[in-house]
Amino acid sequence: MRKFYLITVIVLAIMLTVSLSAAALSKMGSTGSEDKSVQSILKAKGYYNGSIDGIFGTATKNAVINFQKDNGLKADGIAGKNTLKALGLSQDSSYKGYSSSDYVLLARIISAEARGESYLGQVAVGAVVLNRIEHPSFPDTLAGVVYQNGAFSCLYDGQFYETIDDTAYLAARDAINGLDPSGGAIYYYNPAKSGNKWITARPIITVIGNHRFCG
């Protein structure tokens, strides 16, 4: 009897684990941060035109299907492991070579510089920071870029030390995973706040919200 009870408990535990894993998938009816990330990347790639609200509805499902078709994936409208990988979203907790402190620092600079901007606008700011790391004109570490003298005004006006918005963490993750709505920009500015002739003369790559992103 005890053996039967033990087997039953193990089976139920396995079933619960499978059920929870299935529920974690981004699919019709699901909600959460992963769904928001899926939407943001699909929107950046031109597959999705809806709101980045983290609600996986019909529009998101259709966008996933079209993305899957174009990338040789099973077109089932479910953002499973292979689809997430194709989108550049990792299901593990790694930071693509960056430390957890780098991840938090990126989220902090995004929150300070792009508070109030759209989700894609926040990701774009994070992407600019990462693009600078790879550019020869800037320091080659995330901390070096963020703390470079005069690089970000938020370090001097107090915004940098405010509480980090939750969406900034998601935006940092997406930027680290390769999402770049800025189109490879290494600068951005708000024309309503900046009158610097040098920055405003830079060639504009794209405009997202209040920011102009340039090379």
C-alpha positions in Angstrom: 0.0 0.0 0.0 2.8 2.4 0.9 4.6 1.6 -2.4 1.4 2.3 -4.3 1.0 5.6 -2.5 4.6 6.6 -3.2 4.2 5.8 -6.9 1.0 7.8 -7.0 2.7 10.9 -5.4 5.6 10.7 -7.9 3.2 10.4 -10.9 1.2 13.4 -9.6 4.3 15.4 -9.1 5.5 14.7 -12.7 2.0 15.6 -14.0 2.1 18.9 -12.1 5.6 19.7 -13.4 4.6 19.0 -17.0 1.4 21.1 -16.5 3.4 24.0 -15.1 5.9 23.8 -17.9 3.2 23.8 -20.5 1.5 26.8 -18.8 4.7 28.7 -18.9 4.7 28.7 -22.7 3.7 31.9 -24.5 0.5 30.9 -26.3 -3.1 31.9 -26.7 -4.5 33.2 -23.4 -1.2 33.4 -21.6 0.0 36.7 -20.0 3.3 37.8 -18.5 6.8 39.2 -19.1 7.7 36.5 -21.7 4.6 37.4 -23.7 5.5 41.0 -23.6 9.0 40.2 -24.8 7.6 38.1 -27.7 5.3 41.0 -28.7 8.1 43.5 -28.5 10.4 41.5 -30.8 7.7 40.7 -33.3 6.8 44.3 -33.4 10.4 45.3 -34.0 10.5 42.8 -36.8 7.3 44.0 -38.4 5.1 41.1 -37.6 3.0 42.6 -34.9 1.2 46.0 -34.8 -0.7 45.8 -31.5 0.1 47.0 -28.0 3.0 45.6 -26.0 0.7 44.6 -23.1 1.9 41.0 -22.4 -1.5 39.6 -23.3 -1.2 36.8 -25.9 -4.3 37.2 -28.0 -5.3 36.6 -31.6 -3.1 39.3 -33.0 -0.1 38.0 -31.2 -0.9 34.4 -32.2 -1.2 35.4 -35.9 2.1 37.4 -35.7 3.8 34.3 -34.2 2.4 32.1 -37.0 3.7 34.4 -39.7 7.1 34.6 -38.0 7.2 30.8 -37.8 6.3 30.4 -41.4 9.1 32.8 -42.5 11.7 31.0 -40.4 10.9 27.4 -41.2 9.3 26.6 -37.9 6.1 24.7 -37.1 3.4 27.3 -37.6 1.3 26.5 -34.5 1.1 30.0 -33.1 2.8 28.9 -29.9 6.1 30.5 -28.8 7.8 27.3 -27.7 11.5 26.6 -27.2 12.5 26.8 -30.9 10.4 29.9 -31.6 11.8 31.7 -28.6 15.3 30.8 -29.7 14.6 32.1 -33.2 13.3 35.3 -31.6 16.5 35.6 -29.6 14.8 34.9 -26.3 16.6 32.5 -23.9 14.6 30.4 -21.5 17.5 30.2 -19.1 18.7 32.8 -16.6 22.0 33.6 -18.3 22.9 37.1 -19.5 24.8 36.3 -22.6 28.2 36.8 -21.0 27.1 39.7 -18.9 27.1 39.5 -15.1 23.9 39.9 -13.0 25.3 43.2 -11.8 25.7 44.3 -15.4 22.1 43.3 -16.0 20.9 45.4 -13.1 23.1 48.4 -14.2 21.6 48.2 -17.7 18.1 48.2 -16.3 19.0 51.2 -14.1 20.3 53.3 -17.0 17.3 52.3 -19.1 14.9 53.2 -16.3 16.6 56.6 -15.7 17.0 57.6 -19.4 13.8 56.2 -20.8 11.2 56.4 -18.0 7.8 57.1 -19.6 8.9 56.0 -23.1 7.3 53.0 -24.8 8.7 49.5 -24.2 10.5 49.5 -27.6 11.9 52.9 -26.7 13.3 51.5 -23.5 14.8 48.5 -25.3 16.3 50.9 -27.9 18.1 52.9 -25.1 19.5 49.6 -23.7 20.6 48.6 -27.2 22.5 51.9 -27.6 24.4 51.2 -24.4 25.4 47.7 -25.7 26.2 49.0 -29.1 28.7 51.4 -27.6 30.5 48.6 -25.9 31.3 47.1 -29.3 32.2 50.5 -30.9 35.9 51.5 -30.8 35.0 55.1 -29.7 33.7 53.9 -26.4 34.8 51.9 -23.3 34.5 48.1 -23.8 32.6 47.3 -20.6 29.0 48.1 -19.7 30.1 50.0 -16.5 32.7 51.9 -18.5 30.0 53.1 -21.0 27.5 54.0 -18.3 29.9 55.9 -16.2 31.8 57.5 -19.0 32.2 61.2 -18.1 29.3 63.3 -19.5 27.7 60.4 -21.3 24.4 60.2 -19.5 22.7 63.2 -17.9 20.7 61.0 -15.5 23.9 60.4 -13.5 23.9 64.1 -12.6 20.3 65.0 -12.2 19.4 62.2 -9.8 17.3 60.1 -12.1 19.9 57.3 -12.1 19.3 56.7 -8.4 15.5 56.4 -8.6 13.7 53.1 -8.2 14.1 51.0 -11.3 10.9 50.5 -13.2 9.9 46.8 -13.7 9.7 47.2 -17.4 13.3 48.3 -17.5 14.4 44.9 -16.3 12.5 43.3 -19.2 13.9 45.8 -21.7 17.4 45.1 -20.4 16.9 41.4 -21.0 15.6 41.9 -24.5 18.5 44.2 -25.4 21.0 41.7 -24.1 19.3 39.0 -26.1 19.9 41.0 -29.3 16.7 43.1 -29.8 17.8 46.5 -31.2 14.9 48.8 -32.3 17.5 51.6 -32.6 18.9 50.0 -35.8 22.5 50.0 -34.5 22.5 53.5 -33.1 25.3 54.6 -30.7 23.6 58.0 -29.8 20.1 59.2 -29.0 18.7 62.5 -27.8 15.4 64.2 -27.1 15.1 67.3 -29.4 12.9 69.0 -26.8 15.6 68.8 -24.2 18.8 69.0 -26.2 20.1 71.9 -28.2 23.6 70.5 -28.7 24.5 71.2 -32.3 26.9 68.3 -32.6 24.3 65.7 -31.5 21.5 67.2 -33.5 23.6 67.1 -36.6 24.2 63.3 -36.4 22.4 61.2 -39.1 19.1 60.0 -37.7 18.5 56.2 -38.0 15.0 56.0 -36.4 12.7 57.9 -34.1 11.0 56.1 -31.2 8.8 58.2 -28.9 10.6 61.3 -27.7 14.1 60.0 -28.7 15.9 60.3 -32.0 18.4 57.5 -32.5 21.5 58.2 -34.6 24.8 56.8 -35.7 
